Amino acid sequence: MSWTSSVSSKVMKMFSSNSSVDSDAFRSVMRQLAGCVTVITTEGDGKLHGFTATAVCSVCAEPPSVLIAVNQTARTHPHIDKKDAFAINILSEDQKPLADHFATKGDDQFDTVEYALGHTGVPLLKGAAAHLECEVYQKIPIGTHTLFVGRVINTGQERRAPLVYYNARYGLIEQI
């Protein structure tokens, strides 16, 4: 049995057991975990796609890698899955309207958004505090989501404070 299938079978066992934690209680507690607001972007079927997310995590520095958690019902999920590339755009403190824009459903999301295409053809948002362009290294289905582990192939940053999300609200932090 490969490591991946071993992990997958352990994950399935974990999710097949009943949890004593109510999902609303879990969400309430997770709101206490402040996080940077990001827009995950990709390309698929000749169109650009993106969504607002805070479920982003550094995995390791050697090799540089990150992970994103994407709901399998999200309209961007199949495009990341097929393209095997995505970008994490860490929004700057003045980009709350952009966070709201990508949090809603709509066609032609990029019609009014400034961006440049990265090495893999995924959009990198102008004015973002930073970006990480990634190629998918591994996909791990877990419950209602897929964890996409990305190998970072390109980065960029500006001297801007990030937009944060805490307790179901956007917030600001001072640049240190």
SVG drawing of the C-alpha trace seen along z (x, -y; Angstrom):
<svg xmlns="http://www.w3.org/2000/svg" viewBox="-24 -51 39 53">
<polyline fill="none" stroke="black" stroke-width="0.4" points="0.0,0.0 1.4,-3.4 1.8,-6.3 -1.0,-8.2 -3.5,-5.4 -2.6,-4.7 -3.2,-8.4 -6.5,-8.3 -7.8,-5.2 -6.9,-6.8 -8.7,-10.0 -11.8,-8.1 -11.8,-6.2 -11.5,-9.5 -14.6,-10.9 -16.6,-7.8 -16.7,-8.0 -19.2,-10.2 -17.9,-13.4 -19.3,-14.8 -18.5,-18.3 -21.3,-20.2 -20.4,-21.8 -21.8,-25.2 -19.7,-25.0 -16.6,-24.1 -17.2,-27.1 -17.7,-29.4 -14.3,-28.4 -12.6,-28.6 -13.7,-32.2 -11.3,-32.9 -8.4,-32.0 -7.3,-35.1 -6.0,-34.6 -4.8,-36.5 -7.4,-37.0 -6.4,-35.5 -7.8,-35.1 -7.0,-31.7 -6.8,-32.0 -6.4,-29.6 -7.3,-29.2 -9.6,-26.6 -11.4,-26.2 -10.0,-29.5 -11.4,-31.5 -9.9,-32.8 -11.3,-31.7 -10.9,-32.8 -12.4,-32.7 -11.8,-34.3 -10.2,-32.0 -8.5,-31.9 -7.8,-28.1 -4.2,-28.5 -1.2,-27.1 2.6,-26.9 3.8,-23.3 7.6,-23.6 10.5,-25.7 12.5,-22.8 11.0,-22.4 8.9,-25.5 5.3,-24.3 1.8,-25.4 -1.6,-23.9 -5.1,-25.2 -8.4,-23.6 -11.0,-23.9 -14.6,-22.8 -15.3,-20.1 -18.6,-21.8 -16.9,-25.2 -17.0,-26.2 -13.2,-26.8 -12.4,-23.3 -12.5,-21.4 -10.3,-24.0 -7.6,-23.8 -7.9,-20.0 -7.5,-20.0 -5.0,-22.8 -2.8,-21.5 -1.7,-25.1 -3.0,-27.9 -1.9,-31.2 -2.4,-32.4 -2.9,-36.2 -2.5,-37.6 -4.7,-40.7 -3.5,-44.0 -5.4,-46.0 -7.0,-48.2 -8.4,-45.3 -11.5,-44.5 -13.7,-45.2 -11.7,-42.6 -12.2,-40.1 -16.0,-40.7 -15.9,-40.5 -14.3,-37.1 -16.6,-35.9 -19.7,-36.2 -20.7,-34.1 -20.7,-35.7 -19.5,-35.2 -16.5,-37.0 -14.9,-37.7 -11.8,-39.3 -13.6,-41.8 -13.0,-44.6 -9.9,-43.3 -6.3,-44.2 -4.0,-41.2 -1.0,-39.8 -0.6,-36.2 2.1,-34.1 4.4,-31.5 1.6,-28.8 -1.0,-31.1 -2.8,-31.8 -3.7,-35.3 -1.7,-37.3 -3.7,-40.2 -2.3,-43.7 -1.9,-45.5 -1.8,-42.3 0.6,-42.3 2.1,-39.1 1.5,-36.1 2.6,-32.5 2.3,-30.8 2.1,-27.0 2.1,-23.7 -0.1,-21.0 2.2,-18.4 -0.4,-16.4 -4.2,-16.2 -5.8,-14.8 -9.6,-14.4 -10.8,-14.9 -14.5,-15.1 -16.2,-17.9 -12.8,-19.4 -9.7,-18.6 -6.3,-19.7 -4.2,-20.8 -0.5,-20.8 1.4,-23.2 5.1,-23.4 5.8,-27.1 7.4,-28.1 7.2,-31.9 6.7,-34.5 6.3,-38.3 5.6,-40.8 5.1,-44.5 5.5,-46.5 1.8,-46.4 0.1,-45.3 -2.2,-42.3 -6.0,-42.2 -7.0,-39.8 -10.2,-38.0 -11.2,-37.4 -14.6,-36.6 -16.4,-36.8 -15.1,-40.3 -12.3,-41.9 -9.6,-43.7 -6.3,-45.5 -2.9,-45.0 -0.1,-47.5 2.9,-46.9 5.8,-45.9"/>
</svg>
